[in-house]
């Protein structure tokens, strides 16, 4: 009875291994989608189109297809990040990119982030906008660096660079404030000694 009991775990592990390999060796898979808040805009669009449709149903029936098309676009557009690469999906097509094909990413002023490939071409990353670059970098597990992150070394160097001028300025300020005081003491003390010496020298002369 022990042999059937021992054969069950290998069957489970063998079934689990392919799933882990498909998702990137058991690592987490991150799916970047268009925010579901976009369906609120779809609903508003539907209401606007519906009132127009009610006015002339026979001629404006096709307007109802616009909210449906936008809903399909929201549901389909996404970028899946895993250890195996990037899976890009739009309304009409899908594409897989291995990490070896990726040379870097480019962040345009408008539109989606673009992936620069080793063959010189570039591909849009669906649903990855400017504010989702950090999510893409975290999901890639270091394969795509975060362009907005400051390295700890740079932070320490920056803190030291800012601290030294402050210390230097403080030392300069102290020297600037103490130097005149010292100069005044010297200027007052130095003439004082000859006067006293002169007075002492004049004393005996007067007594004589």
C-alpha positions, 0 to 999 in steps of 0.5 A: 500500500506504500507504493501507491501512496508514494506514486501520488506525490510525483504525479502532482509535482509533475503536473505542477512543474509544467504550470510553473515553467509556463508562468516563468519557473513558478514565479509570479505573473503580473498582468498590466491591464487598462484600469477597470474604471474605464468601464465608467466611461463606457457606460457614459458613452452608452447612455449618450449613444442610447438617447441618439438611438431612441430618436432614430432607431432604424438609422442610428442602430450602429451607434450601439456598437461603439460602446461594445467595441470600447468594452472589448478594447478595455478587456483585451488590451493587456501586457503579461510579464513573467520570467518567460518574457512579455505577452502582448495582447491587443484587440486583434493580435497577440505576441510573445517577446522573450527577454533575450529579444528585449534591449530596453524600453523607451518612454514617449511623451504620449501613448504606451511605453515602447520596447526596443528590440535587438533587431532594431525595431520597437513594439508598443506595450499595451496598457503600459502607460507612463504611470505603469512603468514602475509596475513593469520594472517590479514585475520584470524582477530587475530585467527592466530597471526602474528609471525613476529609482535612485540607487542607494549609493547615489543617495549616500553620495548625494547626502555627503555632497550636500553635507560637505558644502554645508559644513564648509559654509558653516566653518567659513561663516565661523571664521568670518565672524571670529576673524574680525573679533580676533583682529580687533583684539590684536589691534587694540592690544598691540598699541596698548603695550607700547603706551604702558611701556612709555608710561612706565618709561616716563615715570622715572623721568618725571621722578628724576 
